[in-house]
Amino acid sequence: MSEATVLDTIREQITQNPIILYMKGSPQAPQCGFSAQTVQVLISYGKRFAYVDVLSNPDIRSTLPSYANWPTFPQLYINGELVGGCDIITEMHEAGELGELIEQAAGDEG
Amino acid sequence: MTSRAQRIERALDAGLELAHLEVIDESSGHNVPKGAQSHFKVVLVSEAFSGVGRVARHQQINALLAGEFDSGMHALAIHPYTPDEWRARHGNAPMSPPCAGGGH
């Protein structure tokens, strides 16, 4: 796939899914401690979210870091915007700031 | 030989006015060969983060360490604070500024 096509795919994914997590592995079987911790936090809110396993999508794994100016995974996007990786998600969760964002995004979906 | 931790310390010290810096090699906690220098955590306090959002702080730090990512650093946990945020979290816990590696 050309890089332009991959970028189109990424843009489509983050605009069409109000909450989307790019991670290593799946929510059921995360393949990295940081992805595991992040997905646990997300699951705790009980809202629907999309995910992309970057290990089985190498094009996305190699292209997303430069698109997002973010070198590592996981990456959480809410309403098309990068919210952060494991450190930021955990910090916002502990500070009680993530819930509102997720409620709003999930609510928009109806 | 310079360790990756030392290089991280120097790059961050050169790029940011730091009041506190901890660079921790966490590689031993992961499934990597001994001495892999692959997984790191940085805790840093700088006035430069005032008024800067979470994502932008991480991007700033990642950019200073791009060379390390390019040369095999796998993971970097980042905990950036302003001096006020640090004090709100840790009270008057003393900050340790980077020594900038003078002579070692």
Backbone of each chain as ProteinMPNN parsed JSONL, in Angstrom:
{"seq_chain_A": "MSEATVLDTIREQITQNPIILYMKGSPQAPQCGFSAQTVQVLISYGKRFAYVDVLSNPDIRSTLPSYANWPTFPQLYINGELVGGCDIITEMHEAGELGELIEQAAGDEG", "coords_chain_A": {"N_chain_A": [[0.843, -1.194, 0.0], [0.498, 2.247, -0.788], [1.976, 5.146, 0.812], [0.262, 7.3, 0.886], [-2.233, 6.108, 0.616], [-2.316, 4.664, 2.985], [-2.335, 6.746, 4.814], [-4.816, 7.876, 4.18], [-6.458, 5.805, 5.033], [-5.925, 5.847, 7.788], [-6.878, 8.407, 8.476], [-9.561, 8.075, 7.872], [-10.24, 6.102, 9.731], [-9.853, 7.427, 12.21], [-11.624, 9.515, 12.031], [-14.076, 8.345, 11.656], [-14.551, 6.802, 13.864], [-15.5, 7.535, 17.044], [-14.085, 6.909, 19.367], [-11.008, 5.519, 19.312], [-8.466, 3.12, 19.544], [-5.128, 2.624, 18.883], [-3.176, -0.108, 19.087], [-0.918, -2.658, 20.436], [-1.598, -5.857, 19.682], [-4.773, -7.268, 20.736], [-7.731, -6.075, 22.509], [-8.525, -8.286, 24.035], [-6.259, -9.829, 24.005], [-3.721, -8.299, 24.613], [-0.457, -7.341, 23.455], [1.591, -6.083, 24.711], [2.79, -4.414, 27.577], [2.134, -1.705, 27.955], [0.073, -1.257, 26.153], [-1.733, -3.051, 27.252], [-2.292, -1.95, 29.768], [-3.469, 0.483, 29.038], [-5.729, -0.345, 27.598], [-7.143, -1.655, 29.55], [-7.902, 0.487, 31.196], [-9.606, 1.839, 29.402], [-11.617, -0.09, 28.983], [-12.732, -0.114, 31.48], [-14.553, 1.941, 31.528], [-16.726, 1.034, 30.206], [-17.732, 1.684, 27.69], [-18.355, 1.579, 24.138], [-15.585, 1.05, 21.997], [-13.357, 1.469, 19.22], [-10.646, -0.48, 17.863], [-7.315, -0.83, 16.578], [-5.08, -3.279, 15.72], [-1.784, -2.831, 15.646], [0.274, -4.556, 15.22], [-0.63, -6.482, 13.484], [-1.102, -4.875, 11.379], [1.12, -3.703, 9.689], [1.639, -1.545, 7.937], [0.211, 0.59, 8.961], [1.389, 0.723, 11.447], [3.928, 1.642, 10.744], [3.413, 4.089, 9.596], [1.695, 5.735, 11.114], [3.139, 6.915, 13.367], [4.645, 9.13, 12.238], [2.611, 10.638, 11.097], [1.165, 11.352, 13.381], [3.055, 12.55, 14.89], [4.146, 11.099, 17.008], [5.917, 8.692, 18.523], [5.401, 6.124, 19.558], [3.386, 3.212, 20.572], [0.651, 2.337, 22.748], [-1.8, 4.499, 21.033], [-4.324, 6.734, 21.688], [-7.246, 7.983, 20.23], [-9.719, 10.42, 20.393], [-12.691, 11.631, 19.156], [-11.339, 12.268, 16.762], [-8.968, 13.375, 17.596], [-5.643, 13.136, 18.881], [-5.293, 11.863, 22.025], [-3.45, 10.737, 23.713], [-0.807, 8.514, 24.895], [-0.055, 5.613, 26.878], [0.904, 6.738, 29.344], [-0.337, 9.288, 29.523], [-3.054, 8.646, 29.311], [-3.424, 7.052, 31.579], [-2.792, 8.921, 33.557], [-4.8, 10.869, 33.131], [-7.027, 9.343, 33.645], [-6.668, 8.728, 36.372], [-6.828, 11.279, 37.375], [-9.425, 11.804, 36.993], [-10.268, 12.917, 34.619], [-10.654, 11.67, 32.228], [-13.017, 10.255, 31.974], [-15.192, 12.008, 31.429], [-14.59, 12.92, 28.885], [-14.75, 10.527, 27.438], [-17.409, 9.776, 27.916], [-18.751, 11.873, 26.608], [-17.874, 11.519, 23.951], [-18.788, 8.935, 23.418], [-21.457, 9.38, 23.756], [-22.046, 11.04, 21.626], [-22.159, 9.235, 19.654], [-24.532, 8.021, 20.028]], "CA_chain_A": [[0.0, 0.0, 0.0], [1.284, 3.491, -0.788], [1.839, 5.871, 2.066], [-0.938, 8.144, 0.8], [-3.386, 5.246, 0.889], [-2.316, 4.35, 4.414], [-2.772, 7.965, 5.502], [-6.274, 7.969, 3.994], [-7.066, 4.813, 5.913], [-5.821, 6.333, 9.174], [-7.805, 9.537, 8.641], [-10.915, 7.518, 7.872], [-10.451, 5.402, 11.005], [-9.978, 8.307, 13.374], [-12.789, 10.396, 11.931], [-15.327, 7.584, 11.699], [-14.72, 6.17, 15.173], [-15.312, 8.566, 18.067], [-13.03, 6.46, 20.283], [-10.246, 4.454, 18.651], [-7.167, 2.858, 20.165], [-4.112, 1.891, 18.123], [-2.484, -0.848, 20.147], [-0.24, -3.896, 20.059], [-2.472, -6.945, 20.083], [-6.197, -6.942, 20.809], [-8.144, -5.87, 23.909], [-8.559, -9.58, 24.715], [-4.897, -10.365, 24.106], [-2.722, -7.26, 24.344], [0.888, -7.917, 23.302], [2.576, -5.166, 25.289], [2.296, -3.95, 28.87], [1.554, -0.368, 27.87], [-1.23, -1.433, 25.506], [-2.599, -3.76, 28.197], [-2.739, -1.016, 30.811], [-4.359, 1.465, 28.428], [-7.005, -0.956, 27.212], [-7.853, -1.903, 30.814], [-8.527, 1.754, 31.589], [-10.721, 2.099, 28.492], [-12.676, -1.072, 29.239], [-13.359, 0.199, 32.766], [-15.649, 2.899, 31.335], [-17.872, 0.302, 29.68], [-18.256, 2.253, 26.441], [-17.814, 0.969, 22.922], [-14.476, 1.734, 21.336], [-12.735, 0.716, 18.132], [-9.201, -0.616, 18.037], [-6.532, -1.365, 15.462], [-3.867, -3.972, 16.166], [-0.727, -2.392, 14.721], [1.166, -5.687, 14.912], [-1.116, -7.151, 12.272], [-1.219, -3.849, 10.333], [2.449, -3.076, 9.683], [1.638, -0.253, 7.23], [-0.254, 1.605, 9.913], [2.421, 0.833, 12.481], [5.077, 2.434, 10.286], [3.007, 5.408, 9.091], [1.016, 6.561, 12.122], [4.013, 7.768, 14.183], [4.984, 10.412, 11.611], [1.351, 11.388, 10.962], [0.733, 11.857, 14.682], [4.218, 13.069, 15.626], [4.095, 10.312, 18.251], [6.699, 7.541, 18.049], [5.145, 4.822, 20.207], [2.018, 2.732, 20.749], [-0.628, 2.689, 22.13], [-2.243, 5.876, 20.809], [-5.782, 6.846, 21.786], [-7.86, 9.135, 19.569], [-11.123, 10.664, 20.715], [-13.215, 12.644, 18.227], [-10.35, 12.631, 15.75], [-7.759, 14.005, 18.159], [-4.767, 12.32, 19.708], [-5.384, 12.19, 23.456], [-2.154, 10.378, 24.268], [-0.446, 7.11, 25.049], [-0.338, 4.988, 28.172], [1.143, 7.634, 30.493], [-1.34, 10.355, 29.573], [-4.365, 8.036, 29.57], [-3.44, 6.656, 32.986], [-2.826, 10.13, 34.376], [-6.123, 11.495, 33.018], [-7.952, 8.44, 34.329], [-6.495, 8.912, 37.815], [-7.241, 12.641, 37.719], [-10.862, 11.914, 36.762], [-10.516, 13.763, 33.442], [-10.876, 10.89, 31.013], [-14.409, 9.797, 31.945], [-16.055, 12.99, 30.786], [-14.244, 12.898, 27.465], [-15.268, 9.288, 26.869], [-18.879, 9.871, 27.953], [-19.169, 12.781, 25.539], [-17.614, 10.909, 22.644], [-19.683, 7.783, 23.276], [-22.799, 9.947, 23.651], [-22.203, 11.548, 20.268], [-22.435, 8.1, 18.773], [-25.948, 7.718, 20.262]], "C_chain_A": [[0.878, 1.243, 0.0], [1.041, 4.251, 0.498], [0.582, 6.745, 2.055], [-2.192, 7.337, 1.116], [-3.478, 4.93, 2.372], [-2.792, 5.56, 5.207], [-4.276, 8.164, 5.376], [-7.001, 7.01, 4.932], [-7.063, 5.308, 7.36], [-6.827, 7.46, 9.412], [-9.246, 9.043, 8.721], [-11.205, 6.862, 9.233], [-10.677, 6.386, 12.15], [-11.141, 9.287, 13.249], [-14.098, 9.609, 12.058], [-15.572, 6.888, 13.027], [-14.46, 7.202, 16.265], [-14.226, 8.205, 19.081], [-12.293, 5.324, 19.593], [-8.849, 4.356, 19.247], [-6.296, 2.069, 19.18], [-3.218, 1.207, 19.146], [-1.743, -2.05, 19.583], [-1.042, -5.054, 20.604], [-3.92, -6.476, 20.1], [-6.558, -6.675, 22.266], [-8.163, -7.179, 24.7], [-7.155, -10.131, 24.933], [-3.873, -9.3, 23.747], [-1.314, -7.849, 24.353], [1.975, -7.032, 23.888], [1.97, -4.593, 26.557], [1.605, -2.598, 28.809], [0.181, -0.424, 27.191], [-2.208, -2.085, 26.478], [-3.165, -2.793, 29.229], [-3.752, -0.018, 30.247], [-5.72, 0.864, 28.123], [-7.816, -1.305, 28.475], [-8.582, -0.654, 31.289], [-9.754, 2.013, 30.722], [-11.905, 1.19, 28.788], [-13.438, -0.704, 30.513], [-14.518, 1.189, 32.624], [-16.882, 2.25, 30.706], [-18.485, 0.879, 28.413], [-17.614, 1.54, 25.249], [-16.613, 1.757, 22.414], [-13.929, 0.836, 20.232], [-11.263, 0.527, 18.46], [-8.587, -1.125, 16.748], [-5.295, -2.019, 16.062], [-2.741, -3.626, 15.19], [0.261, -3.513, 14.403], [0.691, -6.429, 13.67], [-1.393, -6.154, 11.148], [0.092, -3.066, 10.241], [2.502, -1.737, 8.96], [1.223, 0.875, 8.175], [0.789, 1.816, 10.999], [3.572, 1.729, 12.027], [4.687, 3.856, 9.886], [2.423, 6.318, 10.173], [1.967, 7.427, 12.952], [4.359, 9.107, 13.53], [3.74, 11.273, 11.411], [1.002, 12.093, 12.273], [1.841, 12.614, 15.415], [4.275, 12.414, 17.003], [4.746, 8.958, 17.951], [6.268, 6.166, 18.546], [3.666, 4.465, 20.201], [1.846, 2.268, 22.193], [-0.803, 4.19, 21.881], [-3.77, 5.882, 20.849], [-6.255, 8.128, 21.112], [-9.308, 9.232, 20.005], [-11.581, 11.841, 19.866], [-12.134, 13.179, 17.29], [-9.074, 13.241, 16.282], [-6.963, 13.045, 19.007], [-4.873, 12.785, 21.166], [-4.072, 11.83, 24.141], [-1.91, 8.889, 24.247], [-0.729, 6.658, 26.469], [-0.172, 5.959, 29.347], [0.029, 8.667, 30.638], [-2.71, 9.781, 29.921], [-4.485, 7.657, 31.046], [-3.552, 7.885, 33.886], [-4.209, 10.795, 34.336], [-7.178, 10.661, 33.724], [-7.881, 8.678, 35.837], [-6.951, 10.296, 38.263], [-8.743, 12.846, 37.499], [-11.215, 12.738, 35.53], [-10.917, 12.976, 32.195], [-12.354, 10.516, 30.842], [-15.31, 10.723, 31.156], [-15.862, 12.978, 29.266], [-14.848, 11.672, 26.776], [-16.795, 9.3, 26.828], [-19.376, 10.714, 26.785], [-19.03, 12.131, 24.175], [-18.573, 9.743, 22.399], [-21.115, 8.27, 23.083], [-23.077, 10.452, 22.251], [-22.602, 10.441, 19.305], [-23.893, 7.658, 18.916], [-26.168, 6.396, 20.915]], "O_chain_A": [[1.886, 1.294, 0.704], [0.043, 4.039, 1.187], [-0.079, 6.911, 3.081], [-3.098, 7.819, 1.796], [-4.563, 4.926, 2.952], [-3.56, 5.421, 6.159], [-4.939, 8.567, 6.331], [-8.015, 7.354, 5.539], [-8.066, 5.203, 8.066], [-7.536, 7.469, 10.418], [-10.042, 9.525, 9.527], [-12.279, 7.048, 9.806], [-11.582, 6.202, 12.964], [-11.598, 9.833, 14.254], [-15.107, 10.146, 12.515], [-16.685, 6.432, 13.291], [-13.34, 7.692, 16.404], [-13.531, 9.082, 19.593], [-12.882, 4.279, 19.316], [-8.152, 5.354, 19.428], [-6.676, 0.996, 18.711], [-2.583, 1.866, 19.97], [-1.911, -2.417, 18.42], [-1.162, -5.229, 21.816], [-4.253, -5.426, 19.551], [-5.786, -7.008, 23.166], [-7.856, -7.19, 25.892], [-6.894, -10.816, 25.923], [-3.228, -9.381, 22.702], [-1.007, -8.738, 25.147], [3.155, -7.217, 23.589], [0.772, -4.317, 26.607], [0.621, -2.36, 29.509], [-0.753, 0.268, 27.598], [-3.381, -1.713, 26.523], [-4.359, -2.81, 29.526], [-4.758, 0.289, 30.885], [-6.75, 1.494, 28.365], [-9.045, -1.251, 28.453], [-9.73, -0.721, 31.729], [-10.817, 2.366, 31.233], [-13.05, 1.639, 28.838], [-14.64, -0.951, 30.618], [-15.374, 1.268, 33.505], [-17.957, 2.85, 30.677], [-19.639, 0.592, 28.098], [-16.516, 0.989, 25.332], [-16.629, 2.988, 22.404], [-14.025, -0.39, 20.3], [-10.695, 1.286, 19.246], [-9.25, -1.768, 15.934], [-4.554, -1.391, 16.818], [-2.746, -4.076, 14.044], [1.002, -3.427, 13.424], [1.499, -6.944, 12.898], [-1.867, -6.543, 10.08], [0.166, -1.911, 10.662], [3.31, -0.878, 9.313], [1.809, 1.958, 8.179], [1.042, 2.944, 11.421], [4.126, 2.486, 12.824], [5.543, 4.739, 9.843], [2.635, 7.53, 10.148], [1.638, 8.582, 13.223], [4.363, 10.13, 14.215], [3.803, 12.496, 11.538], [0.604, 13.258, 12.285], [1.59, 13.246, 16.441], [4.43, 13.085, 18.023], [4.183, 8.16, 17.202], [6.717, 5.149, 18.017], [2.809, 5.286, 19.873], [2.823, 1.841, 22.809], [-0.079, 5.024, 22.424], [-4.423, 5.125, 20.13], [-5.74, 9.213, 21.379], [-10.038, 8.242, 19.989], [-10.956, 12.901, 19.853], [-12.032, 14.384, 17.06], [-8.186, 13.592, 15.505], [-7.519, 12.243, 19.756], [-4.585, 13.936, 21.492], [-3.63, 12.536, 25.047], [-2.675, 8.112, 23.677], [-1.544, 7.254, 27.173], [-1.014, 5.996, 30.244], [-0.484, 8.893, 31.734], [-3.442, 10.355, 30.727], [-5.509, 7.906, 31.682], [-4.31, 7.889, 34.855], [-4.727, 11.228, 35.365], [-8.107, 11.198, 34.327], [-8.91, 8.815, 36.499], [-7.407, 10.47, 39.393], [-9.275, 13.92, 37.779], [-12.346, 13.209, 35.408], [-11.448, 13.535, 31.236], [-12.872, 10.465, 29.726], [-16.094, 10.28, 30.316], [-16.815, 13.02, 28.489], [-15.387, 11.769, 25.673], [-17.401, 8.888, 25.84], [-20.297, 10.325, 26.067], [-19.942, 12.181, 23.35], [-19.103, 9.588, 21.299], [-21.893, 7.663, 22.347], [-24.189, 10.318, 21.739], [-23.275, 10.665, 18.299], [-24.43, 6.997, 18.028], [-27.31, 6.016, 21.17]]}, "seq_chain_B": "MTSRAQRIERALDAGLELAHLEVIDESSGHNVPKGAQSHFKVVLVSEAFSGVGRVARHQQINALLAGEFDSGMHALAIHPYTPDEWRARHGNAPMSPPCAGGGH", "coords_chain_B": {"N_chain_B": [[32.073, 3.604, 27.424], [29.176, 5.339, 26.441], [26.137, 5.156, 28.144], [22.719, 4.525, 27.194], [21.003, 5.784, 28.948], [22.576, 7.895, 29.898], [22.898, 9.355, 27.555], [20.257, 10.083, 27.063], [19.808, 11.701, 29.266], [21.595, 13.806, 28.748], [20.578, 14.836, 26.314], [18.04, 15.721, 27.034], [18.658, 17.565, 28.971], [20.043, 19.421, 27.484], [18.06, 20.375, 25.86], [15.984, 21.384, 27.37], [15.105, 23.553, 30.057], [15.783, 22.334, 33.011], [14.457, 21.543, 36.208], [14.424, 19.277, 37.57], [15.355, 15.918, 37.058], [14.903, 12.557, 36.293], [16.181, 9.633, 35.008], [15.332, 6.465, 34.185], [16.317, 3.209, 33.681], [14.325, 0.78, 32.612], [14.495, -1.628, 31.437], [15.03, -4.197, 32.382], [12.663, -5.143, 33.354], [11.27, -6.151, 31.274], [10.662, -8.377, 28.495], [13.361, -8.739, 27.275], [16.78, -9.021, 26.055], [19.46, -9.203, 28.5], [20.816, -6.112, 29.535], [19.755, -4.661, 27.443], [18.891, -2.024, 27.168], [16.427, -0.877, 26.353], [13.947, -0.06, 27.294], [12.74, 2.76, 28.874], [12.204, 5.209, 31.479], [11.309, 8.538, 32.049], [11.302, 11.17, 34.359], [10.473, 14.433, 34.676], [10.933, 17.853, 35.54], [10.037, 21.033, 34.653], [9.908, 24.499, 34.061], [9.352, 25.133, 31.536], [7.167, 23.685, 30.703], [4.91, 24.985, 31.443], [1.665, 26.006, 30.698], [1.624, 24.382, 28.504], [0.133, 21.749, 26.768], [-0.678, 18.252, 27.531], [-0.159, 16.389, 25.407], [1.514, 17.892, 23.738], [3.72, 18.332, 25.403], [4.789, 15.744, 25.61], [5.407, 15.338, 22.937], [7.403, 17.2, 22.539], [9.441, 16.172, 24.168], [9.811, 13.616, 23.08], [10.764, 14.402, 20.597], [13.259, 15.467, 21.22], [14.523, 13.149, 21.779], [14.591, 11.66, 19.508], [16.7, 10.452, 18.135], [17.385, 8.334, 19.778], [15.135, 6.708, 19.655], [15.391, 6.028, 17.0], [17.587, 4.444, 17.157], [16.996, 2.041, 18.373], [15.662, 2.287, 20.852], [12.89, 1.163, 22.55], [10.667, 1.694, 24.19], [9.348, 4.459, 25.976], [8.481, 5.814, 28.889], [6.887, 8.741, 29.965], [6.915, 11.354, 32.222], [6.096, 14.393, 32.676], [6.332, 17.467, 34.461], [5.337, 20.736, 35.601], [7.066, 22.974, 37.851], [5.154, 23.801, 39.784], [3.117, 21.848, 39.504], [4.561, 19.619, 40.264], [5.149, 20.181, 42.934], [2.554, 20.209, 43.938], [2.008, 17.562, 43.797], [4.057, 16.213, 45.12], [4.654, 17.621, 47.403], [7.164, 19.17, 49.248], [9.22, 17.653, 48.244], [12.569, 17.239, 47.486], [14.021, 18.509, 44.473], [16.094, 17.153, 41.946], [18.366, 18.491, 39.988], [19.67, 17.88, 36.651], [23.042, 16.68, 36.338], [24.484, 17.127, 34.153], [26.574, 15.651, 33.338], [29.259, 16.371, 33.813], [32.476, 15.594, 33.319], [32.198, 12.769, 33.555]], "CA_chain_B": [[30.951, 3.726, 26.489], [28.056, 6.083, 27.017], [24.896, 4.388, 28.194], [21.587, 5.256, 26.635], [20.48, 6.653, 30.008], [23.386, 9.122, 29.91], [22.579, 10.143, 26.351], [18.919, 10.661, 27.281], [19.977, 12.788, 30.234], [22.242, 14.951, 28.087], [19.703, 15.42, 25.295], [16.951, 16.445, 27.698], [19.257, 18.707, 29.664], [20.415, 20.412, 26.473], [16.878, 20.899, 25.173], [14.984, 21.943, 28.285], [15.59, 24.096, 31.332], [15.213, 21.339, 33.923], [14.643, 21.691, 37.649], [14.53, 17.921, 38.114], [15.364, 14.901, 36.006], [15.251, 11.166, 36.619], [16.139, 8.726, 33.861], [15.359, 5.126, 34.777], [16.349, 2.103, 32.716], [13.367, -0.236, 33.076], [14.57, -2.746, 30.483], [15.055, -5.505, 33.046], [11.292, -5.569, 33.627], [10.615, -6.57, 30.03], [11.179, -9.594, 27.895], [14.43, -8.368, 26.341], [18.059, -9.531, 26.549], [20.119, -8.443, 29.557], [21.57, -4.955, 29.044], [19.177, -4.249, 26.153], [18.679, -0.569, 27.148], [15.319, -0.716, 25.407], [12.767, 0.53, 27.933], [13.158, 3.81, 29.806], [11.21, 6.125, 32.04], [11.871, 9.828, 32.454], [10.476, 12.054, 35.184], [11.155, 15.706, 34.535], [10.242, 19.044, 36.01], [10.557, 22.206, 33.957], [9.007, 25.636, 33.884], [9.026, 25.184, 30.104], [5.897, 22.989, 30.443], [3.787, 25.836, 31.845], [0.788, 26.388, 29.601], [1.778, 23.439, 27.384], [-0.748, 20.593, 26.984], [-0.029, 16.953, 27.766], [0.358, 15.794, 24.167], [2.628, 18.721, 23.246], [4.893, 18.067, 26.257], [5.373, 14.455, 25.2], [5.99, 15.488, 21.596], [8.638, 17.952, 22.716], [10.439, 15.263, 24.747], [10.093, 12.588, 22.079], [11.565, 14.993, 19.526], [14.646, 15.578, 21.701], [15.089, 11.799, 21.882], [14.322, 10.951, 18.248], [17.867, 9.632, 17.8], [17.349, 7.104, 20.573], [14.101, 5.846, 19.052], [15.929, 5.528, 15.736], [18.668, 3.481, 17.384], [16.604, 0.837, 19.105], [14.871, 2.44, 22.068], [11.588, 0.589, 22.23], [9.588, 2.314, 24.953], [9.735, 5.563, 26.844], [7.408, 6.377, 29.719], [7.222, 10.15, 30.157], [6.142, 12.019, 33.274], [6.571, 15.775, 32.737], [5.592, 18.356, 35.366], [5.861, 22.062, 35.92], [7.42, 23.001, 39.285], [3.93, 23.874, 40.595], [2.464, 20.536, 39.483], [5.419, 18.713, 41.034], [4.952, 20.471, 44.365], [1.195, 19.791, 44.296], [2.02, 16.11, 43.854], [5.077, 15.655, 46.011], [4.985, 18.532, 48.482], [8.461, 19.813, 49.067], [10.242, 16.662, 47.896], [13.614, 17.98, 46.79], [14.251, 18.202, 43.065], [17.504, 16.928, 41.621], [18.648, 18.909, 38.611], [20.66, 17.039, 35.985], [24.4, 17.168, 36.587], [25.02, 17.405, 32.822], [27.648, 14.718, 33.023], [30.58, 16.995, 33.857], [33.637, 14.774, 33.633], [32.106, 11.312, 33.571]], "C_chain_B": [[29.799, 4.466, 27.179], [26.816, 5.204, 27.027], [23.778, 5.217, 27.58], [21.002, 6.215, 27.68], [21.254, 7.972, 30.05], [23.077, 9.997, 28.704], [21.219, 10.822, 26.495], [19.038, 11.874, 28.196], [20.565, 14.022, 29.554], [21.315, 15.636, 27.095], [18.589, 16.239, 25.95], [17.483, 17.699, 28.379], [19.604, 19.812, 28.669], [19.178, 21.1, 25.895], [15.884, 21.611, 26.058], [15.674, 22.508, 29.524], [14.979, 23.232, 32.436], [15.505, 21.65, 35.384], [14.836, 20.325, 38.298], [14.511, 16.942, 36.951], [15.728, 13.543, 36.597], [15.137, 10.365, 35.328], [16.322, 7.314, 34.408], [15.329, 4.082, 33.67], [15.466, 0.974, 33.255], [13.446, -1.505, 32.235], [14.473, -4.105, 31.167], [13.658, -6.02, 33.345], [10.582, -6.098, 32.392], [11.331, -7.779, 29.438], [12.219, -9.276, 26.825], [15.751, -8.888, 26.894], [18.64, -8.624, 27.635], [20.929, -7.293, 28.953], [21.014, -4.382, 27.751], [19.034, -2.723, 26.031], [17.545, -0.184, 26.197], [14.129, 0.049, 25.988], [13.212, 1.536, 28.997], [11.966, 4.58, 30.332], [11.922, 7.42, 32.391], [10.835, 10.6, 33.268], [11.169, 13.405, 35.136], [10.295, 16.873, 34.958], [10.877, 20.243, 35.318], [9.482, 23.279, 33.866], [8.555, 25.727, 32.426], [7.689, 24.516, 29.783], [4.681, 23.825, 30.832], [2.969, 26.231, 30.622], [0.893, 25.495, 28.376], [0.959, 22.194, 27.704], [0.022, 19.285, 27.095], [0.621, 16.396, 26.502], [1.587, 16.574, 23.684], [3.885, 18.517, 24.096], [5.584, 16.782, 25.823], [6.049, 14.584, 23.836], [7.332, 16.202, 21.662], [9.764, 17.015, 23.203], [10.819, 14.175, 23.742], [10.995, 13.137, 20.969], [13.029, 15.107, 19.954], [15.338, 14.213, 21.698], [14.88, 10.978, 20.617], [15.477, 10.014, 17.888], [17.881, 8.32, 18.558], [16.276, 6.145, 20.047], [14.633, 5.225, 17.768], [16.995, 4.459, 15.96], [18.256, 2.413, 18.407], [15.914, 1.032, 20.441], [13.428, 2.047, 21.746], [10.458, 1.342, 22.926], [10.133, 3.41, 25.852], [8.495, 6.045, 27.585], [7.834, 7.793, 30.086], [6.309, 10.753, 31.219], [6.659, 13.443, 33.457], [5.691, 16.641, 33.654], [6.183, 19.755, 35.332], [6.251, 22.031, 37.398], [6.172, 23.039, 40.176], [3.22, 22.527, 40.659], [3.246, 19.54, 40.339], [5.204, 18.919, 42.532], [3.563, 20.033, 44.81], [1.151, 18.277, 44.511], [2.924, 15.577, 44.954], [5.426, 16.567, 47.172], [6.335, 19.152, 48.228], [9.571, 18.802, 48.802], [11.319, 17.362, 47.078], [13.759, 17.558, 45.339], [15.749, 18.023, 42.849], [17.77, 17.325, 40.185], [19.683, 17.984, 37.977], [22.06, 17.584, 36.222], [25.11, 17.464, 35.272], [26.318, 16.646, 32.534], [29.047, 15.287, 33.072], [31.655, 15.992, 34.249], [33.415, 13.274, 33.64], [31.775, 10.7, 32.219]], "O_chain_B": [[29.502, 4.233, 28.351], [26.486, 4.578, 26.019], [23.877, 6.438, 27.462], [20.56, 7.315, 27.346], [20.662, 9.039, 30.217], [23.002, 11.221, 28.813], [21.043, 11.976, 26.105], [18.453, 12.927, 27.941], [20.094, 15.141, 29.759], [21.263, 16.864, 27.033], [18.241, 17.319, 25.474], [16.844, 18.752, 28.366], [19.474, 20.997, 28.977], [19.238, 22.26, 25.489], [15.035, 22.358, 25.571], [16.699, 21.992, 29.971], [13.801, 23.376, 32.76], [16.632, 21.975, 35.756], [15.339, 20.218, 39.416], [13.759, 17.106, 35.99], [16.726, 13.402, 37.304], [14.116, 10.418, 34.642], [17.345, 7.006, 35.019], [14.43, 4.073, 32.83], [15.818, 0.303, 34.226], [12.564, -2.359, 32.313], [13.91, -5.049, 30.613], [13.481, -7.217, 33.57], [9.406, -6.457, 32.462], [12.44, -8.138, 29.834], [12.0, -9.506, 25.635], [15.841, -9.171, 28.088], [18.347, -7.429, 27.682], [21.645, -7.484, 27.971], [21.73, -3.686, 27.03], [19.051, -2.188, 24.923], [17.686, 0.706, 25.358], [13.397, 0.72, 25.262], [13.968, 1.196, 29.907], [10.889, 4.606, 29.737], [13.011, 7.402, 32.965], [9.659, 10.669, 32.909], [12.335, 13.514, 35.515], [9.08, 16.877, 34.756], [12.09, 20.446, 35.383], [8.309, 22.995, 33.626], [7.518, 26.316, 32.119], [7.129, 24.747, 28.711], [3.545, 23.422, 30.579], [3.51, 26.727, 29.634], [0.323, 25.802, 27.329], [1.078, 21.641, 28.797], [1.214, 19.218, 26.793], [1.782, 15.987, 26.51], [2.581, 15.978, 23.27], [4.996, 18.528, 23.566], [6.806, 16.736, 25.684], [7.117, 14.019, 23.603], [8.272, 15.861, 20.944], [10.888, 17.071, 22.706], [11.996, 13.853, 23.575], [11.872, 12.436, 20.465], [13.933, 14.874, 19.152], [16.564, 14.123, 21.625], [14.979, 9.751, 20.642], [15.252, 8.91, 17.393], [18.339, 7.303, 18.036], [16.48, 4.932, 19.999], [14.37, 4.059, 17.473], [17.277, 3.661, 15.066], [19.074, 1.949, 19.202], [15.602, 0.05, 21.115], [12.833, 2.543, 20.789], [9.415, 1.598, 22.324], [11.225, 3.302, 26.41], [7.579, 6.61, 26.988], [8.98, 8.03, 30.469], [5.085, 10.671, 31.121], [7.541, 13.689, 34.28], [4.464, 16.552, 33.619], [7.372, 19.938, 35.069], [5.806, 21.144, 38.127], [6.139, 22.379, 41.214], [2.774, 22.104, 41.726], [2.66, 18.722, 41.049], [5.091, 17.96, 43.296], [3.397, 19.541, 45.926], [0.357, 17.776, 45.307], [2.589, 14.607, 45.634], [6.408, 16.312, 47.869], [6.621, 19.608, 47.121], [10.735, 19.065, 49.104], [11.01, 18.012, 46.079], [13.632, 16.377, 45.016], [16.564, 18.674, 43.503], [17.437, 16.582, 39.262], [20.484, 17.372, 38.684], [22.255, 18.797, 36.299], [26.22, 17.995, 35.275], [27.053, 16.972, 31.602], [29.949, 14.743, 32.434], [31.726, 15.588, 35.41], [34.399, 12.539, 33.727], [31.671, 9.478, 32.103]]}, "name": "protein", "num_of_chains": 2, "seq": "MSEATVLDTIREQITQNPIILYMKGSPQAPQCGFSAQTVQVLISYGKRFAYVDVLSNPDIRSTLPSYANWPTFPQLYINGELVGGCDIITEMHEAGELGELIEQAAGDEGMTSRAQRIERALDAGLELAHLEVIDESSGHNVPKGAQSHFKVVLVSEAFSGVGRVARHQQINALLAGEFDSGMHALAIHPYTPDEWRARHGNAPMSPPCAGGGH"}
